[in-house]
Amino acid sequence: YRESADLLTVAVGTRQEREQATSRLMRLYAKPAWSAQLLIMILTRSGEIGTAFEVMENAANTLPYDWLMLCPDLGPLRGEERFDRIASKAHAQFERMLTLFEEARARGEFPEALERPLALLLADLRMSPGKAGD
């Protein structure tokens, strides 16, 4: 349960305590059971923007585009060049996923139960089905 204590320390500890806890958490986030997303949100909320970007850059291949664009905690990061690079990479992965969905839909293999959730997600992202890159 060290992780929980470190998460709290990042949020409310002294500068030195936050740095030590962040260092420990950054080593953990790469483990499958650990979420880089949670660490990024906590770091951003704590004003540790540079460290949040460091974690983002190390986890860039695993960060979902919809989370990057819709998570309110990431507001302070959006518009930064580093964020834009990471979001662009995630967007390309998202586009590939949408292409696979379209191919499955054309074959009649896309589950109807996913149509509405996907449409709502695309609306939240201000994208339209079949025109996801717009």
C-alpha angles and dihedrals in degrees: 000000000000088000092062092051091048091050090054091046091053088054101044111007129109117274092263093046090049092051093050093046091046091052091053092046093049089058090050102046093075091063113100094242093051125083119222086191093064092048092049091052093049093046091049093048089049092053094248091134097155092051091045089056091048090055090045093052091050092048098037094121092058103043114107116232094224091054092049092051101037107033106107091208090067094059094106090055099050116101093030115121091235091053092048092054092051093044091050091055091047090047091056090053090047091051090052089052091050090050089054089050091052091050091050090047091052089053091047091246101113109106112247089217089067096052096084097042090048092048090050092049092049090048090052088051090044091240127129126221110265090016100062093144094059 
